[in-house]
């Protein structure tokens, strides 16, 4: 590009933040969802500073796509191999687990 402008899309996956503990939920399904996610987040989430470092590295290398965690690599591969199947699986999971507001 003549103006030396790049663009990177980042797929950080699960990052340690307070988003689960501070999200607003409705009723028992919402509380159950928060309880179910907390141990998973504690075990699998990446530190925010590690994530930020990898994002900066991807930008400095001018990578168009920056996949950070193992989960994002797996999800990306599955989506590329079986796009319709993955879309149906995600829709089904969203209907089962996400409380309706």
N, C-alpha and C positions, 0 to 999 in steps of 0.2 A: 504494500500500500504506500502511496506517495507521502502520506502524513505519519507513517510509522505508528499506526494505531492497530492494536490487536484486540482479540476478543476470546475469552476463555469462559467455558461453562463448568462450574464446579459441582460435584456430587459428593458432599461431605459424609453422608451416612449419618450415623448416630453420634452426636457430640454431647459431652457432659455440659448440660445447662440446667436451669431450674424450670424449663418449660413444662415438664410433666407435673412437678410438685405445685406449680402455680396456675396451671390451666383451670379454667372454669368448667365444671361438669354438672350434669343434671341427673339427679336421682341415683339409684343403686347401680345402674349400668355404668355410669360415669365414675363412681367411686371404685367399682370393681376394675374398670379399665386402668385407672391410676395405680391401683394396688398391683395389678398384673404387670404393668410396664416398669415399675420401680426397680425390681431386682434385675430385669433384663438390661435396663439402662445402666445400672451400677456395674454390671458385669461386662457389657459389650461397648459402652460408650467411650469415645476417644476424648482425651483432654482437648479443650478448645485451643490452647497454644500450639499443640502438635498439629491440629487440623489447620490452623492459620499458617503455620510454617510450610505445610505441604501445598496449600493454596498459593502462597507467595512463590514457592519453587516452580509450580506449574505455570504461573504467569511469567516468571523470568525465563522459562524455557519456551515460552510462546506456544504452549500446548492448547489446542482448541477445546479439549475435554480433559478434566482432571478428576479421575475417580480415586477416592481416598481410602475408604475402608474395604475390607474383604467383602462385606455385604454389598457395597455398590458395584464391585467388580462382578459378583455373582448375578445381581439383579440386571446389570447391563448385558451380560452374556445371555441370560435367559430371555430378556426382552428382544434382543437381536435374533435369537434362534426361533422363538415362539411368541411373536408379538400379540396375537389374538388370545392365546391361552393365558398369557401373563395378565392381560387386561381383564379377562374374565375372573381370574383368581383374585386380583386386587379388588375388583368390584364386589365379589362375594365376601371377602374379608372385611371390607368397609361396612357392608350391610350387617355383618354379624357382630362386629366389635365396637363400632363407633355409635355413641348415643345420639339419638335424634333430638335436635333442639327446636 
